[in-house]
């Protein structure tokens, strides 16, 4: 159940960000749900491989290269999900930062019983 709540929160934030950021386009809330699922899969499967392959440059940049990896995953999701469009790398970078911050804030309000 916790996964579904996090997926819904990510979809809500992504859909809201599409209204705030002119470089991000999401057609409908269903597209936002599909985007959240695709991002969860890409983050679970592809991101650890990319982090491992880019470990030297990540260490050299003190972790800032992870932002580039996040933006690349957003751009890859834009290729996979119909109805989701990103106008460029910088919009993907901003979208990934705001999505991460928003998800962290809203998911931190969960009760830790």
N, C-alpha and C positions, 0 to 999 in steps of 0.2 A: 504494500500500500504506500509506503514511503517513496518508492520509485515513481509511482503514478502522480503523487503530489508534487514531487520535484519536476517531473515532466510538465505538468500543468502550469507550475510557476514559471518555468523557463519559456513555455509557449506564450504565456500572458506578457512576460517582460519583452520577449522578442516582438510580439505583435504591437505592444505599446511603443517600442523603439522604432518600429517602422513608420509610425506617425510623427515621431520627433526628429528622426534623421532623414534628410532628403535623399541620401544616397542608398538607402535600404528600402526595398519594396517587397512586401508580403501581401499576396492577393486576399487571403481569408484566414480566419482563425484555424480552420482545418489545416491549411498549409503551415501555419505556425506550429501546430501539434506535430505534424510530420517532420518539420524542421527540428523541433526539440528532440524527437526520437532519433533522427539521423545524426544530430550533433552528439547525442549520448552514445550512439554506436561508434562514431568516429573517434570520440574521446576515449572510449574504452579499448578500441582495437588498434587504431592507427597512431594516436598520440604517444603512447609509450615507446613505440618503435622510432618515431621521429625524435623523441627526446634522447633516446639512447644513441641514435646516429649523429645527433648534433651536440653531443655532450661537450666536446672540446670548445666549440664556439659559445655554447651556453655558459660554460665556466669562465671563458675569456670576457664575456659581456656581463658577468655577474648575474645571470639569469634573465636578462632583458630579451634574449633571443626567444624565450618562451612566448613572448607576445607575438613574435613573427609566426611561430608555429600555430598559435591560436588563430591568427588572421588567415593563415593558409588553410586551416580546417574549415573556417567560415566560407572561404572562397570555394573549397571543394564541395561543401554542402550546397552552395549556390548552383554548382554544376549538376548536382544529383537531384535536388528538389525542384520540381516544376512549380512556378508561382513565387519563387524566392529569387530575388535579383539583388546583387551588390554592384555598385557602380565603380568600385576600384579597391585597391589594397588599403588605402587609408581609411575608407569607410568600413572595411572589414575589421581593421584594427580597432577603430573606435567602437564599433558594434560589439566586438568580442570583449573589450574592457568593460563597457557598460553592462553587457549581459552577465558577465562574471560578478561584477560588483552588486548588481541588482539581485541576482540569484543568491549570493552570499548573505545579503541583508535579509531577504525574505525567508530563506531557509534557516537562518540563525534564530528566528523567532519560534521555531518548532520547540515544543516542550521536550525536555530530556528526561522522561520518566524512567 
